[in-house]
Amino acid sequence: MEFNLKKIDINKYQLSKTSAMRVEVYVYATPELLLNINQDLSLEQLAEAASLAKVVSPVIAMPDVHEGFGLPIGGIMATESLISVGAVGMDINCGVRLMTSNLNYNQNDFSPEKLRTLINQIERLIPIGLGGKHKKRLSLDLQKMCEQGVEYLVKQGFAPKEDLEKIEEKGKMEQADFSALGERAKNRALKQAGTLGSGNHFIEIQRVEKIFDPQIASLWGLRENQICIMIHSGSRALGQQTCVDFTNLFWKLKDKYGIDVPRQGLAALPLSTPEGQRYFSAMASSVNFAFCNRGMMAYYIRKVFLKNFSAPLSLLYDVCHNVAKLETHQGKQLLVHRKGATRALPAGHHQNPKIYMNTGHPAIVPGSMGTTSYVMVGLEKNQETYYSINHGAGRLMSRTQAKRQIQEEDFVKSMKDIVFNKPFWQIADEAPQAYKDIVKVIDTLVEAGLTKKIAKLAPLAVIKGN
């Protein structure tokens, strides 16, 4: 299907309406990025989302948008009490946590050899890769992680209490109900708290390369040459199985509830139905588990840095990517689905944590492996995207295409002096060349007036699963 895009503002385009579309679709991009977006099914998937019942105008695409399951990754959709499994996605609460240290980068403490030692020590504590799990179940209660979120880790001594104020939703969605999860999902999650996973998940040791806004950076405790640690992971098998279970269930029930859905990936039901409520509770449980998963990895990484440098690590913020949440927009309560998008509240917004009320909270945007990452903040104009910005760079190549086309010599050259933990053939699909240019993606929204850059972080060492 061919779609036309009309420019309506700086780096903002409107998709031509099909007969099935109930609402508008807006795409944030530059002409260069649009060339990539037109090469997959992103626009078709956005149009399909805009055809759902109870969808609110507009459906939105971030500049990192690319084809996904149901709603494209980098898509944002708000509804009046219609919940879609595929508009949340497989990796529920895939998100990013950034921790800061009192350490400054120098070539002795962070030589390639020392960095290799650090990532080896972290890997001994944190299982990585597809299906990665601890050999023994940790002394953690899965139900309490799912229902209490990071509050439970605080009670068990695995996280400091001050972390709670620096996590989206304070580390817990109240709608969680452990009984809503399927048995297979629960069983797969038993040994996965505190594990990294595979794909685009990573742990990076980084240094602050540049400060763009000295005033806000100072308030947040960020400075040039500072050592930081970024964790990117989600709910692992719990979220993936929950997505599969409820996609199948919702698709079977669409006729019963009279919901017209264009494809199974967008399977949706009214939130008021028993099944809709059950998914919302299962999704919230997976969100809370993901917060705990990143919290437990932070616990282990903190141990490594205390051992090697006697240096404590402080949480800057922990943001959520794949989620549906009840929020107030346009003067009414809406169910906002963010799939591969980051909430970025501006200064003064009532949902900001108290410590970030006067600045807006940090919005953390990771680059692809081998490229810089950014700490951002939302601006008031950001309300037009339901207070959302991009969640990363966005894929240019499928995993199969990347493994086929990217050569080891080019990969090694692109990684420069960055220490990485896996041989090329295991992580070729995550090579920098497989992703869009993070700088161009970030600048798209900065130029549009939705967000601004606070700091740029450069990777020193990266841990990837395979």
Secondary structure, DSSP 8 states (H G I E B T S, - for coil): ----EEEEETTEEEE---TT--S-EEEE--HHHHHHHTTSSHHHHHHHHTTSTTEEEEEEEEEEEE--SSS-EEEEEEESSEEESTTT-SSTT-EEEEEEEEEE--TTTT-HHHHHHHHHHHHHHS--STT---SS--S--HHHHHHHTHHHHHHHTSS-GGGGGGBGGGG--TT--GGGS-HHHHHHHTT-TT---STT-EEEEEEEEEES-HHHHHHHT--TTEEEEEEEE--HHHHHHHHHHHHHHHHHHTTTTT---SSGGG-EEETTSHHHHHHHHHHHHHHHHHHHHHHHHHHHHHHHHHHHH----EEEEEEE-SEEEEEEETTEEEEEEEESEEE--BTT-TTS-GGGTTTB--EEE---TTS-EEEEEE-GGGGGGTSEEE-S--BSS-HHHHHHH--HHHHHHHHTT-EESS-HHHHGGGSGGGB--HHHHHHHHHHTTSEEEEEEEEEEEEEE--
